[in-house]
Amino acid sequence: MLTGGGRMPIPATRWPALVVADWRDTRDTLQLWAQVVGKVRMANTPLRNHWWNVPLYPTARGLTTSLMPHPTGPSFQIDFDFLASRLVVTTIDGTQRSLALEPRTVADFYASVLDLLDELGVPTAIWPMPVEIAGAVPFPDDRVHGSYDPDAARRFWLALVEMTRVLELFRSRFVGKASPVHLFWGGLDLATTRFSGRTAPPHPGGAPNCGPQVMEEAYSHEVSSCGYWAGPVGDEGAFYSYAWPEPPGFRGTRLGPEGARWDDDLAEFVLPYELVRAARDPDAFLLEFLQRTYEAAANAARWDRATLERR
């Protein structure tokens, strides 16, 4: 089957392979490009609890900032269109500018995005330092990261579409406070978070180029959080689940599905992506991991599950 504009063939499997070794360079470039775009959103939106004003969201064509106000110009949004391999900036007055998603350095991407915003009357200044990346180079100086494989980016996006569907179903089971399903560009991870309603002790922080206020805002209340990270855990990244603060006995919980395990370095449960996509029923397999790790956290921390969960 073919798509509309862009005419990209849809893979036979709904859960595409994401072998990190095959797309690591593209992943690293895309993460930095996403940080540029995400910082534009952060600069133009008021702070929401737990930084919910900064992530990106999967769409039918890629990723979006969603609609953003501007202090002096029209409201606008920025979209990664992975079908057409374009970054598209659109204002509410009908004006649009775009930039090819192709091999280009982070320095070039950064300058080009700011130029597009100037042309559209929505100039935006951002702090040009990547976050959550050890040894990062400021955007204007980064001429190292510039690889881009459009097919790899599309596979990642199609995987996000599948993950979002399952995470949305999991989120629907909870009637307490819960985050949207969103892509945090700091770690390039898709996540959703549940809250007990109780405040948490100050988070110690430690993420590169993130001041203490960043983690204090993110983890101001008790959480059970889960998602997917395209990092080194497993051959194709991993789904994860953790609790903050970590309750006694949480990491020692024995749980399924087969292949799920506790990672001491990350201090969270992980499930390799390749096990999910190879499962007979990937949705059910992933939901089991999400549900069991949440229950382990909620039970260990004595959450009021009867009140917080949908029956």
GIWOCOR-V35066 format. One record per pair of residues at least 24 apart in sequence whose C-alpha atoms are under 6 Angstrom apart, sorted by sequence separation. I is the first residue (numbers start at 1). J is the second residue. If there is no record, write none. Layout:
# GIWOCOR-V35066
i->(I & I)
j->(J & J)
This chain:
# GIWOCOR-V35066
i->(198 & 44 & 196 & 242 & 195 & 241 & 195 & 241 & 194 & 240 & 194 & 240 & 193 & 239 & 107 & 193 & 239 & 257 & 106 & 107 & 238 & 107 & 192 & 238 & 107 & 191 & 238 & 106 & 107 & 191 & 237 & 190 & 236 & 105 & 190 & 234 & 236 & 189 & 105 & 189 & 105 & 104 & 103 & 103 & 103 & 102 & 250 & 73 & 73 & 250 & 247 & 132 & 247 & 131 & 82 & 134 & 132 & 133 & 132 & 6 & 131 & 6 & 131 & 196 & 29 & 29 & 26 & 25 & 26 & 57 & 56 & 57 & 55 & 56 & 55 & 55 & 176 & 175 & 175 & 174 & 175 & 174 & 173 & 15 & 35 & 34 & 31 & 50 & 50 & 19 & 20 & 19 & 18 & 15)
j->(222 & 70 & 222 & 268 & 222 & 268 & 223 & 269 & 223 & 269 & 224 & 270 & 224 & 270 & 139 & 225 & 271 & 289 & 139 & 140 & 271 & 141 & 226 & 272 & 142 & 226 & 273 & 142 & 143 & 227 & 273 & 227 & 273 & 143 & 228 & 272 & 274 & 228 & 145 & 229 & 146 & 146 & 146 & 147 & 148 & 148 & 297 & 121 & 122 & 300 & 300 & 186 & 301 & 186 & 154 & 208 & 207 & 208 & 208 & 83 & 208 & 84 & 209 & 303 & 145 & 146 & 147 & 147 & 148 & 182 & 182 & 183 & 182 & 183 & 183 & 184 & 308 & 308 & 309 & 309 & 310 & 310 & 310 & 159 & 185 & 185 & 188 & 217 & 218 & 235 & 236 & 236 & 236 & 277)
